[in-house]
Amino acid sequence: MRRQGWVAAGAGAGLAALLLAVPAAMPAGAGGAGAVRGASIASTACPEVTWGSTPESGRAAPRADRTVTGVRSGRHACFDRLVVDLTSSAPAYLVRYVGRVTEDGSGRVIPVRGGARLQVTVFAPAYDGAGHLTYLPANPRELTGVAGYRTFRQVAWAGTFEGYTNLGLGVRARLPFRVLQVAGPGTGSRLVVDVAHTW
């Protein structure tokens, strides 16, 4: 498991500037997208949060076979977790707090509940080379149920356009977050966004 090029930048920085980081190794045990429910919710003590709230980005070589296949979420004692499933190796990404979540191409504002909003941009489409959808949300306003979560308020679809997929993640406040790129299962991968319950 590797962390691909984390970089902190001001909210006004351009997309190109946010993607210039050099990939760096992630320490072992930083967490995966495995089980996040059950006893750990009640019994795990949370360490001091060292994450931040400035934009996080990562680079990856383009791949024609890399597509989004699913979106899911889970709860942990210390954070709520969003997982984007992909068909091949981990993609480039940009995750940042925004005033409004917008749809690529049209610029249409996507309403998202919560005191703060994260726009999650995955550099992979939700359609294959023939234009067939690889992920079609049943309810674009509620990609995954987050009722009862401590931090998440809504996960909304913000479209897939010209090789990018956008999600709007509503959270209760501008809380620290981290982004992980996780290999597997098989030849696939997962992009993971964890948002802490506290500062």
LOBA-730642 format. One record per residue: x, y, z of N, C-alpha, C in turn; residue number from 1; residue in three letters. Coordinates in Angstrom, 1 decimal. Layout:
REM LOBA-730642
[rec [X,Y,Z],[X,Y,Z],[X,Y,Z],NUM,"ALA"]
...
END
This chain:
REM LOBA-730642
[rec [0.9,-1.2,0.0],[0.0,0.0,0.0],[0.9,1.2,0.0],1,"MET"]
[rec [0.6,2.2,-0.9],[1.4,3.4,-1.0],[0.6,4.7,-0.9],2,"ARG"]
[rec [1.1,5.7,-0.4],[0.5,7.0,-0.4],[1.2,7.7,-1.6],3,"ARG"]
[rec [0.4,8.1,-2.6],[0.9,8.7,-3.8],[0.9,10.2,-3.7],4,"GLN"]
[rec [2.1,10.8,-3.5],[2.3,12.2,-3.6],[1.3,13.1,-2.9],5,"GLY"]
[rec [1.3,13.1,-1.6],[0.5,14.0,-0.8],[1.1,15.4,-1.0],6,"TRP"]
[rec [0.2,16.4,-1.1],[0.7,17.8,-1.1],[-0.4,18.7,-0.5],7,"VAL"]
[rec [0.1,19.6,0.3],[-0.8,20.6,0.9],[-0.7,21.9,0.1],8,"ALA"]
[rec [-1.8,22.6,-0.2],[-1.8,23.8,-1.0],[-2.9,24.6,-0.6],9,"ALA"]
[rec [-2.8,25.9,-0.9],[-3.9,26.8,-0.6],[-5.2,26.5,-1.4],10,"GLY"]
[rec [-6.3,26.9,-0.9],[-7.6,26.5,-1.6],[-7.7,27.1,-3.0],11,"ALA"]
[rec [-6.9,28.2,-3.2],[-7.0,28.9,-4.5],[-6.0,28.3,-5.5],12,"GLY"]
[rec [-5.2,27.4,-5.2],[-4.2,26.8,-6.1],[-4.9,26.1,-7.2],13,"ALA"]
[rec [-4.3,26.1,-8.4],[-4.8,25.4,-9.6],[-4.6,23.9,-9.5],14,"GLY"]
[rec [-5.4,23.2,-10.3],[-5.3,21.7,-10.3],[-3.9,21.3,-10.6],15,"LEU"]
[rec [-3.3,21.9,-11.6],[-1.9,21.4,-12.0],[-0.9,21.6,-10.9],16,"ALA"]
[rec [-1.0,22.7,-10.1],[-0.1,22.9,-9.0],[-0.3,21.8,-7.9],17,"ALA"]
[rec [-1.5,21.4,-7.8],[-1.8,20.4,-6.7],[-1.3,19.0,-7.0],18,"LEU"]
[rec [-0.9,18.8,-8.3],[-0.6,17.4,-8.7],[0.9,17.2,-9.0],19,"LEU"]
[rec [1.7,18.1,-8.4],[3.2,18.1,-8.7],[4.0,17.4,-7.6],20,"LEU"]
[rec [3.3,16.8,-6.7],[4.0,16.1,-5.5],[4.7,14.9,-6.0],21,"ALA"]
[rec [5.8,14.5,-5.3],[6.5,13.3,-5.6],[6.0,12.2,-4.7],22,"VAL"]
[rec [5.7,11.0,-5.3],[5.2,9.9,-4.5],[6.1,9.6,-3.3],23,"PRO"]
[rec [5.4,9.2,-2.2],[6.2,8.9,-1.0],[5.6,7.6,-0.4],24,"ALA"]
[rec [6.4,6.8,0.3],[5.9,5.6,0.9],[5.1,5.9,2.1],25,"ALA"]
[rec [4.1,5.1,2.3],[3.2,5.2,3.5],[3.7,4.2,4.5],26,"MET"]
[rec [3.7,4.6,5.8],[4.1,3.7,6.8],[3.2,2.5,6.9],27,"PRO"]
[rec [3.7,1.3,7.3],[2.9,0.1,7.4],[1.9,0.4,8.5],28,"ALA"]
[rec [0.7,-0.2,8.3],[-0.4,-0.1,9.3],[-1.1,1.2,9.3],29,"GLY"]
[rec [-1.0,1.9,8.2],[-1.7,3.2,8.1],[-3.2,3.0,7.9],30,"ALA"]
[rec [-3.6,1.8,7.6],[-5.1,1.5,7.5],[-5.5,1.2,6.1],31,"GLY"]
[rec [-6.5,0.3,6.0],[-7.0,-0.1,4.7],[-8.5,0.1,4.6],32,"GLY"]
[rec [-9.1,-0.5,3.6],[-10.5,-0.3,3.5],[-11.2,-1.6,3.9],33,"ALA"]
[rec [-10.7,-2.3,4.9],[-11.3,-3.5,5.4],[-12.4,-3.2,6.4],34,"GLY"]
[rec [-12.6,-4.1,7.3],[-13.7,-4.0,8.2],[-13.6,-2.7,9.1],35,"ALA"]
[rec [-14.7,-2.0,9.1],[-14.7,-0.7,9.9],[-15.9,-0.7,10.8],36,"VAL"]
[rec [-16.6,-1.8,10.9],[-17.8,-1.8,11.8],[-17.6,-2.7,13.0],37,"ARG"]
[rec [-18.6,-2.8,13.8],[-18.5,-3.7,14.9],[-17.9,-3.2,16.2],38,"GLY"]
[rec [-17.3,-4.1,16.9],[-16.8,-3.7,18.3],[-15.8,-2.6,18.3],39,"ALA"]
[rec [-15.0,-2.4,17.2],[-14.0,-1.4,17.2],[-14.6,0.0,17.3],40,"SER"]
[rec [-15.9,0.2,16.9],[-16.6,1.5,17.1],[-16.6,1.9,18.5],41,"ILE"]
[rec [-16.9,1.0,19.4],[-17.0,1.3,20.8],[-15.7,1.2,21.6],42,"ALA"]
[rec [-14.8,0.3,21.1],[-13.7,0.0,22.0],[-12.4,0.6,21.6],43,"SER"]
[rec [-12.2,1.2,20.5],[-10.9,1.7,20.0],[-10.7,3.1,20.5],44,"THR"]
[rec [-9.6,3.4,21.2],[-9.2,4.7,21.6],[-8.6,5.5,20.4],45,"ALA"]
[rec [-9.0,6.7,20.2],[-8.5,7.5,19.1],[-7.2,8.1,19.4],46,"CYS"]
[rec [-6.1,8.0,18.6],[-4.9,8.7,18.8],[-5.1,10.2,18.4],47,"PRO"]
[rec [-4.1,11.0,18.8],[-4.2,12.4,18.4],[-4.2,12.5,16.9],48,"GLU"]
[rec [-5.1,13.4,16.4],[-5.2,13.5,15.0],[-4.1,14.4,14.4],49,"VAL"]
[rec [-3.4,13.9,13.5],[-2.3,14.7,12.8],[-2.6,15.0,11.4],50,"THR"]
[rec [-3.8,14.7,10.9],[-4.2,14.9,9.5],[-4.5,16.4,9.4],51,"TRP"]
[rec [-4.7,16.9,8.2],[-5.0,18.3,8.0],[-6.3,18.5,7.2],52,"GLY"]
[rec [-6.6,19.7,6.9],[-7.8,20.0,6.1],[-7.5,20.8,4.8],53,"SER"]
[rec [-6.3,20.8,4.4],[-5.9,21.4,3.1],[-6.0,20.4,2.0],54,"THR"]
[rec [-6.0,20.8,0.8],[-6.2,19.8,-0.3],[-5.1,18.7,-0.3],55,"PRO"]
[rec [-5.6,17.5,-0.7],[-4.7,16.4,-0.8],[-4.8,15.9,-2.2],56,"GLU"]
[rec [-3.6,15.6,-2.8],[-3.6,15.1,-4.2],[-2.6,14.0,-4.4],57,"SER"]
[rec [-2.7,13.2,-5.4],[-1.8,12.1,-5.7],[-1.7,11.9,-7.2],58,"GLY"]
[rec [-0.6,11.5,-7.7],[-0.4,11.3,-9.1],[-0.4,9.8,-9.4],59,"ARG"]
[rec [-0.7,9.4,-10.6],[-0.6,8.0,-11.1],[-0.6,8.1,-12.6],60,"ALA"]
[rec [0.1,7.1,-13.2],[0.1,7.0,-14.6],[-1.3,6.7,-15.2],61,"ALA"]
[rec [-1.7,7.3,-16.3],[-3.0,7.1,-16.9],[-3.1,5.6,-17.3],62,"PRO"]
[rec [-4.3,5.0,-17.2],[-4.5,3.7,-17.7],[-5.9,3.6,-18.3],63,"ARG"]
[rec [-6.0,3.1,-19.5],[-7.3,3.1,-20.2],[-8.3,2.1,-19.5],64,"ALA"]
[rec [-7.8,1.1,-18.8],[-8.7,0.2,-18.2],[-9.1,0.5,-16.8],65,"ASP"]
[rec [-8.7,1.7,-16.3],[-9.0,2.1,-14.9],[-10.4,2.8,-14.9],66,"ARG"]
[rec [-11.3,2.2,-14.3],[-12.7,2.8,-14.2],[-13.2,2.7,-12.7],67,"THR"]
[rec [-14.2,3.5,-12.4],[-14.8,3.5,-11.1],[-15.9,2.4,-11.2],68,"VAL"]
[rec [-16.0,1.5,-10.2],[-17.0,0.5,-10.2],[-18.0,0.5,-9.0],69,"THR"]
[rec [-17.6,1.3,-8.0],[-18.5,1.3,-6.8],[-18.1,2.4,-5.8],70,"GLY"]
[rec [-19.0,2.8,-5.0],[-18.8,3.8,-3.9],[-19.5,3.2,-2.7],71,"VAL"]
[rec [-18.8,3.2,-1.5],[-19.3,2.7,-0.3],[-18.7,3.4,0.9],72,"ARG"]
[rec [-19.3,3.2,2.1],[-18.8,3.9,3.2],[-18.8,3.0,4.4],73,"SER"]
[rec [-18.2,3.4,5.5],[-18.1,2.7,6.7],[-17.8,3.6,7.9],74,"GLY"]
[rec [-18.1,3.1,9.1],[-17.8,3.9,10.3],[-16.7,3.2,11.1],75,"ARG"]
[rec [-15.9,4.1,11.8],[-14.8,3.6,12.7],[-14.9,4.5,13.9],76,"HIS"]
[rec [-14.3,4.0,15.0],[-14.3,4.8,16.2],[-13.8,6.2,16.1],77,"ALA"]
[rec [-12.8,6.4,15.2],[-12.1,7.6,15.1],[-12.5,8.4,13.9],78,"CYS"]
[rec [-13.1,7.8,12.9],[-13.4,8.5,11.7],[-14.5,7.8,10.9],79,"PHE"]
[rec [-15.1,8.5,9.9],[-15.9,7.9,8.9],[-15.1,7.7,7.7],80,"ASP"]
[rec [-15.5,6.7,6.9],[-14.7,6.3,5.7],[-15.5,6.2,4.5],81,"ARG"]
[rec [-15.0,6.8,3.4],[-15.5,6.7,2.0],[-14.6,5.9,1.2],82,"LEU"]
[rec [-15.1,4.9,0.4],[-14.3,4.0,-0.4],[-14.8,4.1,-1.8],83,"VAL"]
[rec [-13.9,4.4,-2.8],[-14.2,4.3,-4.2],[-13.5,3.1,-4.8],84,"VAL"]
[rec [-14.2,2.2,-5.3],[-13.7,0.9,-5.9],[-13.3,1.2,-7.4],85,"ASP"]
[rec [-12.2,0.6,-7.8],[-11.7,0.8,-9.2],[-11.3,-0.5,-9.8],86,"LEU"]
[rec [-11.2,-0.6,-11.1],[-10.9,-1.8,-11.8],[-9.4,-2.2,-11.9],87,"THR"]
[rec [-8.6,-1.2,-11.7],[-7.1,-1.4,-11.8],[-6.4,-0.6,-10.8],88,"SER"]
[rec [-5.1,-0.4,-11.0],[-4.3,0.3,-10.0],[-4.8,1.7,-9.6],89,"SER"]
[rec [-4.4,2.2,-8.5],[-4.9,3.4,-7.9],[-4.7,4.6,-8.8],90,"ALA"]
[rec [-5.7,5.5,-8.9],[-5.7,6.6,-9.8],[-5.1,7.8,-9.2],91,"PRO"]
[rec [-4.8,8.9,-10.0],[-4.5,10.2,-9.4],[-5.8,10.7,-8.8],92,"ALA"]
[rec [-5.7,11.6,-7.9],[-6.9,12.1,-7.2],[-6.7,13.6,-6.7],93,"TYR"]
[rec [-7.7,14.2,-6.4],[-7.7,15.5,-5.7],[-8.9,15.6,-4.8],94,"LEU"]
[rec [-8.6,15.8,-3.5],[-9.7,15.9,-2.5],[-9.5,17.2,-1.7],95,"VAL"]
[rec [-10.5,18.0,-1.7],[-10.4,19.3,-1.1],[-11.8,19.8,-0.6],96,"ARG"]
[rec [-11.7,20.7,0.4],[-12.9,21.4,0.9],[-13.2,22.5,-0.1],97,"TYR"]
[rec [-14.5,22.6,-0.4],[-15.0,23.6,-1.4],[-16.2,24.3,-0.8],98,"VAL"]
[rec [-16.5,25.5,-1.3],[-17.7,26.2,-0.9],[-18.9,25.6,-1.5],99,"GLY"]
[rec [-18.8,25.1,-2.7],[-19.9,24.4,-3.4],[-19.3,23.2,-4.2],100,"ARG"]
[rec [-20.0,22.1,-4.2],[-19.6,21.0,-5.0],[-20.3,21.2,-6.4],101,"VAL"]
[rec [-19.5,21.1,-7.5],[-20.0,21.4,-8.8],[-19.7,20.2,-9.7],102,"THR"]
[rec [-20.6,20.1,-10.7],[-20.5,19.0,-11.7],[-19.6,19.4,-12.8],103,"GLU"]
[rec [-18.6,18.4,-13.2],[-17.7,18.7,-14.3],[-18.5,18.9,-15.6],104,"ASP"]
[rec [-18.0,19.8,-16.4],[-18.6,20.0,-17.7],[-19.7,21.1,-17.6],105,"GLY"]
[rec [-20.7,20.9,-16.9],[-21.8,21.8,-16.8],[-21.6,22.9,-15.8],106,"SER"]
[rec [-20.8,22.6,-14.7],[-20.6,23.5,-13.6],[-21.8,23.6,-12.7],107,"GLY"]
[rec [-22.8,22.8,-12.9],[-24.0,22.8,-12.1],[-23.7,22.5,-10.6],108,"ARG"]
[rec [-24.2,23.3,-9.7],[-24.0,23.1,-8.3],[-24.8,21.9,-7.8],109,"VAL"]
[rec [-24.1,21.0,-7.1],[-24.7,19.8,-6.5],[-25.0,20.1,-5.0],110,"ILE"]
[rec [-26.3,20.1,-4.6],[-26.6,20.3,-3.2],[-26.1,19.2,-2.3],111,"PRO"]
[rec [-25.3,19.5,-1.3],[-24.8,18.5,-0.4],[-25.0,19.0,1.1],112,"VAL"]
[rec [-25.6,18.1,1.9],[-25.9,18.5,3.3],[-24.6,18.5,4.1],113,"ARG"]
[rec [-24.6,19.3,5.2],[-23.5,19.3,6.1],[-22.9,20.7,6.3],114,"GLY"]
[rec [-22.1,20.9,7.3],[-21.5,22.2,7.6],[-20.3,22.5,6.7],115,"GLY"]
[rec [-19.8,21.4,6.1],[-18.7,21.6,5.1],[-18.8,20.5,4.1],116,"ALA"]
[rec [-18.1,20.8,2.9],[-18.2,19.9,1.8],[-16.8,19.6,1.2],117,"ARG"]
[rec [-16.6,18.3,1.0],[-15.4,17.8,0.3],[-15.8,17.5,-1.1],118,"LEU"]
[rec [-15.0,17.9,-2.1],[-15.1,17.5,-3.4],[-14.0,16.4,-3.7],119,"GLN"]
[rec [-14.5,15.2,-4.0],[-13.6,14.1,-4.3],[-13.5,13.9,-5.8],120,"VAL"]
[rec [-12.3,14.2,-6.4],[-12.1,14.0,-7.8],[-11.2,12.8,-8.0],121,"THR"]
[rec [-11.7,11.8,-8.7],[-11.0,10.6,-9.1],[-10.6,10.7,-10.5],122,"VAL"]
[rec [-9.3,10.5,-10.9],[-8.9,10.6,-12.2],[-9.1,9.3,-12.9],123,"PHE"]
[rec [-10.4,8.9,-13.0],[-10.9,7.7,-13.7],[-12.3,7.9,-13.9],124,"ALA"]
[rec [-12.8,7.4,-15.1],[-14.2,7.6,-15.4],[-15.1,6.5,-14.9],125,"PRO"]
[rec [-16.4,6.6,-14.9],[-17.3,5.6,-14.5],[-17.9,5.0,-15.8],126,"ALA"]
[rec [-17.1,4.9,-16.8],[-17.5,4.2,-18.1],[-16.2,3.7,-18.7],127,"TYR"]
[rec [-16.4,2.6,-19.5],[-15.3,2.0,-20.2],[-15.0,2.6,-21.5],128,"ASP"]
[rec [-14.0,2.0,-22.3],[-13.6,2.6,-23.5],[-14.6,2.6,-24.6],129,"GLY"]
[rec [-15.6,1.8,-24.4],[-16.7,1.7,-25.4],[-17.9,2.6,-25.0],130,"ALA"]
[rec [-17.7,3.4,-23.8],[-18.8,4.3,-23.4],[-19.8,3.6,-22.5],131,"GLY"]
[rec [-19.6,2.3,-22.1],[-20.6,1.6,-21.3],[-20.3,2.0,-19.8],132,"HIS"]
[rec [-21.3,2.3,-19.1],[-21.2,2.7,-17.7],[-20.6,1.5,-16.9],133,"LEU"]
[rec [-19.7,1.8,-16.0],[-19.1,0.8,-15.1],[-19.7,1.0,-13.7],134,"THR"]
[rec [-20.3,2.2,-13.4],[-20.9,2.5,-12.2],[-22.1,3.4,-12.4],135,"TYR"]
[rec [-23.3,3.0,-12.0],[-24.5,3.8,-12.2],[-25.2,3.9,-10.9],136,"LEU"]
[rec [-25.1,5.0,-10.2],[-25.7,5.1,-8.8],[-27.2,4.9,-8.9],137,"PRO"]
[rec [-27.8,4.1,-8.0],[-29.2,4.0,-8.0],[-29.9,5.3,-7.6],138,"ALA"]
[rec [-29.3,6.0,-6.7],[-29.8,7.3,-6.2],[-28.6,8.3,-6.2],139,"ASN"]
[rec [-28.4,9.1,-7.2],[-27.3,10.1,-7.2],[-27.2,11.0,-6.0],140,"PRO"]
[rec [-28.3,11.2,-5.3],[-28.2,12.1,-4.2],[-27.7,11.4,-2.9],141,"ARG"]
[rec [-27.8,10.1,-2.9],[-27.5,9.3,-1.7],[-26.7,8.0,-2.2],142,"GLU"]
[rec [-25.4,8.2,-2.5],[-24.7,7.1,-3.0],[-24.5,5.9,-2.0],143,"LEU"]
[rec [-24.5,6.3,-0.8],[-24.4,5.3,0.3],[-25.1,5.9,1.5],144,"THR"]
[rec [-25.7,5.0,2.3],[-26.5,5.5,3.4],[-25.5,5.9,4.6],145,"GLY"]
[rec [-25.6,7.1,5.1],[-24.8,7.6,6.2],[-25.6,8.0,7.4],146,"VAL"]
[rec [-26.8,7.6,7.5],[-27.6,7.9,8.7],[-27.0,7.3,9.9],147,"ALA"]
[rec [-26.8,8.1,10.9],[-26.2,7.6,12.2],[-24.7,7.8,12.2],148,"GLY"]
[rec [-24.1,8.2,11.1],[-22.6,8.4,11.1],[-22.3,9.7,11.9],149,"TYR"]
[rec [-21.2,9.7,12.6],[-20.8,10.8,13.4],[-20.3,12.0,12.6],150,"ARG"]
[rec [-19.7,11.8,11.5],[-19.2,12.9,10.7],[-19.8,13.1,9.3],151,"THR"]
[rec [-20.0,12.0,8.6],[-20.6,12.1,7.2],[-22.1,12.5,7.3],152,"PHE"]
[rec [-22.5,13.4,6.4],[-23.9,13.8,6.3],[-24.5,13.4,5.0],153,"ARG"]
[rec [-23.7,13.3,3.9],[-24.3,12.9,2.6],[-23.1,12.5,1.7],154,"GLN"]
[rec [-23.3,11.6,0.8],[-22.4,11.3,-0.3],[-23.2,11.4,-1.6],155,"VAL"]
[rec [-22.9,12.4,-2.4],[-23.6,12.7,-3.6],[-22.8,12.5,-4.9],156,"ALA"]
[rec [-23.5,12.2,-6.0],[-22.8,12.0,-7.3],[-22.7,13.4,-7.9],157,"TRP"]
[rec [-21.5,13.7,-8.4],[-21.3,15.0,-9.1],[-20.8,14.8,-10.5],158,"ALA"]
[rec [-21.0,13.5,-11.0],[-20.8,13.3,-12.4],[-19.5,12.7,-12.8],159,"GLY"]
[rec [-19.5,12.1,-14.0],[-18.3,11.6,-14.6],[-18.2,12.2,-16.0],160,"THR"]
[rec [-17.0,12.8,-16.4],[-16.9,13.6,-17.6],[-15.4,13.6,-18.0],161,"PHE"]
[rec [-15.1,13.2,-19.2],[-13.8,13.3,-19.8],[-12.7,12.7,-19.0],162,"GLU"]
[rec [-13.0,11.5,-18.5],[-12.0,10.8,-17.7],[-11.9,11.1,-16.2],163,"GLY"]
[rec [-12.8,11.9,-15.7],[-12.8,12.2,-14.3],[-14.2,11.8,-13.7],164,"TYR"]
[rec [-14.1,11.5,-12.4],[-15.4,11.2,-11.7],[-15.4,12.1,-10.4],165,"THR"]
[rec [-16.5,12.8,-10.1],[-16.6,13.6,-9.0],[-17.7,13.2,-8.0],166,"ASN"]
[rec [-17.3,13.3,-6.7],[-18.3,13.0,-5.7],[-18.3,14.2,-4.7],167,"LEU"]
[rec [-19.5,14.4,-4.1],[-19.6,15.4,-3.1],[-19.8,14.7,-1.8],168,"GLY"]
[rec [-18.9,15.0,-0.8],[-19.0,14.4,0.5],[-19.3,15.5,1.5],169,"LEU"]
[rec [-20.5,15.5,2.1],[-21.0,16.4,3.1],[-20.6,15.9,4.5],170,"GLY"]
[rec [-19.9,16.8,5.2],[-19.5,16.5,6.6],[-20.0,17.5,7.6],171,"VAL"]
[rec [-20.0,17.2,8.8],[-20.7,18.1,9.8],[-19.9,19.4,10.0],172,"ARG"]
[rec [-18.6,19.4,9.8],[-17.7,20.6,9.9],[-16.5,20.4,9.1],173,"ALA"]
[rec [-15.6,21.4,9.0],[-14.4,21.3,8.3],[-13.4,20.5,9.2],174,"ARG"]
[rec [-13.4,19.2,9.1],[-12.6,18.3,10.0],[-11.4,17.8,9.2],175,"LEU"]
[rec [-10.4,17.4,10.0],[-9.2,16.8,9.3],[-9.5,15.5,8.5],176,"PRO"]
[rec [-8.8,15.3,7.4],[-9.0,14.1,6.6],[-7.7,13.6,6.1],177,"PHE"]
[rec [-7.7,12.3,5.6],[-6.6,11.7,5.0],[-7.1,11.0,3.8],178,"ARG"]
[rec [-6.2,10.7,2.8],[-6.5,10.0,1.6],[-5.5,8.8,1.5],179,"VAL"]
[rec [-6.0,7.6,1.3],[-5.2,6.4,1.1],[-5.5,5.8,-0.2],180,"LEU"]
[rec [-4.4,5.2,-0.8],[-4.6,4.4,-2.0],[-4.2,3.0,-1.7],181,"GLN"]
[rec [-5.2,2.1,-1.9],[-5.1,0.7,-1.4],[-5.2,-0.3,-2.6],182,"VAL"]
[rec [-4.2,-1.1,-2.7],[-4.2,-2.1,-3.8],[-5.2,-3.3,-3.4],183,"ALA"]
[rec [-5.8,-3.9,-4.5],[-6.7,-5.0,-4.3],[-8.1,-4.6,-4.1],184,"GLY"]
[rec [-9.0,-5.6,-4.1],[-8.7,-7.0,-4.3],[-8.3,-7.3,-5.8],185,"PRO"]
[rec [-7.5,-8.4,-5.9],[-7.1,-8.8,-7.3],[-6.3,-7.7,-7.9],186,"GLY"]
[rec [-6.6,-7.4,-9.2],[-5.9,-6.3,-9.9],[-6.6,-4.9,-9.7],187,"THR"]
[rec [-7.6,-4.9,-8.9],[-8.3,-3.6,-8.6],[-7.6,-2.8,-7.5],188,"GLY"]
[rec [-8.2,-1.7,-7.2],[-7.7,-0.9,-6.1],[-8.9,-0.1,-5.5],189,"SER"]
[rec [-8.5,0.7,-4.4],[-9.5,1.5,-3.7],[-8.9,2.8,-3.4],190,"ARG"]
[rec [-9.7,3.9,-3.6],[-9.3,5.2,-3.1],[-10.1,5.4,-1.8],191,"LEU"]
[rec [-9.5,5.7,-0.7],[-10.1,5.8,0.6],[-10.0,7.2,1.2],192,"VAL"]
[rec [-11.1,7.8,1.6],[-11.1,9.1,2.2],[-11.6,8.9,3.6],193,"VAL"]
[rec [-10.8,9.2,4.6],[-11.2,9.1,6.1],[-11.3,10.5,6.6],194,"ASP"]
[rec [-12.4,10.8,7.3],[-12.6,12.1,7.9],[-12.8,11.9,9.4],195,"VAL"]
[rec [-11.9,12.6,10.1],[-11.8,12.4,11.6],[-13.1,13.0,12.2],196,"ALA"]
[rec [-13.5,12.4,13.4],[-14.6,12.9,14.2],[-14.3,14.1,14.9],197,"HIS"]
[rec [-13.0,14.3,15.2],[-12.6,15.5,16.0],[-11.3,16.1,15.4],198,"THR"]
[rec [-11.0,17.3,15.9],[-9.7,17.9,15.5],[-8.5,17.3,16.2],199,"TRP"]
END
